[in-house]
Amino acid sequence: MDSSCRSRRRTSCATAASPAKSGVSTGVLEYVECVADQLTSKHGGKTFTCLFPKLAKVWSGEVVVFSRITYKSKADQKRIMNKVIGDPRLAKMMDPANMPFDVSHMAWAGFKPIVQA
């Protein structure tokens, strides 16, 4: 990993900390941000590659970051997101021009649990 990639990762981690703190302070149950560390696996002598880099259109030198936020309910998610988006501490960071990554590579969705242990 080159030094510019390490620098972007540090900036990204620092950037992620602000909305995480804001979300947790408003009721998020869990906020997890992960960096990919295994994107291939071998089974039966074949190598399989994870689809995350392709889905995120990762360029050379970039890394895949995955985040997961857990809310008590859909109503809580909507309430909390409105507070986080309106948090003045995050206004500058929420401007796409100030992001430490290319926002066109982002994807997000809501998922409903079907199995919990």
VEXDREN-2710 file (C-alpha; in Angstrom, 1 decimal):
% VEXDREN-2710
k/r/px/py/pz
1/MET/0.0/0.0/0.0
2/ASP/1.5/3.3/-1.0
3/SER/1.8/6.3/1.3
4/SER/-1.0/8.2/-0.4
5/CYS/-3.4/5.3/0.2
6/ARG/-2.4/5.1/3.9
7/SER/-3.0/8.8/4.2
8/ARG/-6.4/8.6/2.6
9/ARG/-7.3/5.7/4.9
10/ARG/-6.3/7.7/8.0
11/THR/-8.4/10.6/6.7
12/SER/-11.3/8.3/6.0
13/CYS/-11.1/6.8/9.5
14/ALA/-11.1/10.3/11.0
15/THR/-14.0/11.3/8.8
16/ALA/-16.0/8.2/9.8
17/ALA/-15.6/8.9/13.5
18/SER/-17.7/12.1/13.5
19/PRO/-20.9/10.6/12.1
20/ALA/-20.3/7.5/14.2
21/LYS/-20.2/9.7/17.4
22/SER/-23.2/11.7/16.2
23/GLY/-25.2/8.6/15.4
24/VAL/-24.4/6.8/18.6
25/SER/-25.3/10.0/20.6
26/THR/-28.7/10.0/19.0
27/GLY/-29.6/6.3/19.4
28/VAL/-27.6/4.1/16.9
29/LEU/-27.3/0.7/18.5
30/GLU/-24.1/-0.2/16.6
31/TYR/-21.8/1.5/14.1
32/VAL/-19.0/-0.6/12.5
33/GLU/-16.6/0.5/9.7
34/CYS/-14.4/-2.2/8.2
35/VAL/-11.6/-2.2/5.7
36/ALA/-11.3/-5.2/3.3
37/ASP/-8.5/-7.6/4.3
38/GLN/-9.4/-10.7/2.3
39/LEU/-10.9/-10.4/-1.1
40/THR/-10.0/-13.8/-2.5
41/SER/-10.4/-17.4/-1.2
42/LYS/-9.3/-20.8/-2.5
43/HIS/-11.6/-23.8/-2.6
44/GLY/-10.9/-27.0/-4.4
45/GLY/-7.8/-25.6/-6.1
46/LYS/-9.6/-22.6/-7.5
47/THR/-9.3/-19.0/-6.5
48/PHE/-12.5/-17.0/-6.1
49/THR/-12.5/-13.2/-6.0
50/CYS/-15.0/-11.2/-3.9
51/LEU/-17.3/-8.9/-5.9
52/PHE/-16.9/-5.8/-3.6
53/PRO/-14.0/-4.3/-5.6
54/LYS/-15.9/-4.7/-8.9
55/LEU/-19.2/-3.3/-7.4
56/ALA/-17.3/-0.3/-5.9
57/LYS/-15.3/0.3/-9.1
58/VAL/-12.1/0.3/-7.1
59/TRP/-9.1/1.9/-8.8
60/SER/-5.5/0.8/-8.4
61/GLY/-4.3/1.8/-4.9
62/GLU/-7.8/2.1/-3.4
63/VAL/-9.3/-0.1/-0.7
64/VAL/-12.8/-1.3/-0.1
65/VAL/-14.5/0.0/3.1
66/PHE/-17.8/-1.5/4.4
67/SER/-19.9/0.1/7.0
68/ARG/-22.9/-1.2/8.9
69/ILE/-25.2/0.7/11.2
70/THR/-27.8/-1.0/13.4
71/TYR/-30.9/0.7/14.5
72/LYS/-33.7/-0.4/16.9
73/SER/-36.3/0.1/14.2
74/LYS/-37.0/1.7/10.8
75/ALA/-38.6/4.6/12.6
76/ASP/-35.5/5.1/14.7
77/GLN/-33.3/4.9/11.6
78/LYS/-35.3/7.7/9.9
79/ARG/-35.3/9.9/13.1
80/ILE/-31.5/9.4/13.7
81/MET/-30.5/10.0/10.1
82/ASN/-32.4/13.3/10.1
83/LYS/-30.5/14.3/13.2
84/VAL/-27.1/13.2/11.8
85/ILE/-27.7/14.9/8.5
86/GLY/-28.7/18.1/10.3
87/ASP/-25.8/18.0/12.8
88/PRO/-23.9/21.2/12.2
89/ARG/-20.6/19.5/13.3
90/LEU/-20.9/17.4/10.1
91/ALA/-21.9/20.0/7.6
92/LYS/-18.5/20.5/6.1
93/MET/-17.8/16.8/6.0
94/MET/-21.1/16.0/4.3
95/ASP/-20.1/18.2/1.3
96/PRO/-19.0/15.8/-1.5
97/ALA/-16.2/18.1/-2.3
98/ASN/-14.7/17.5/1.1
99/MET/-14.9/13.7/1.1
100/PRO/-11.6/11.7/1.3
101/PHE/-13.0/9.3/-1.3
102/ASP/-14.9/9.3/-4.5
103/VAL/-18.6/9.4/-3.5
104/SER/-19.6/8.0/-6.9
105/HIS/-18.2/4.7/-5.7
106/MET/-20.6/4.5/-2.7
107/ALA/-23.6/2.3/-2.4
108/TRP/-26.1/2.0/0.4
109/ALA/-29.3/0.1/1.2
110/GLY/-31.5/-1.0/4.0
111/PHE/-31.7/-4.7/5.0
112/LYS/-34.3/-6.4/7.1
113/PRO/-32.9/-9.3/9.3
114/ILE/-34.1/-12.8/8.3
115/VAL/-31.9/-14.7/10.8
116/GLN/-30.5/-13.5/14.1
117/ALA/-28.5/-15.4/16.6
END
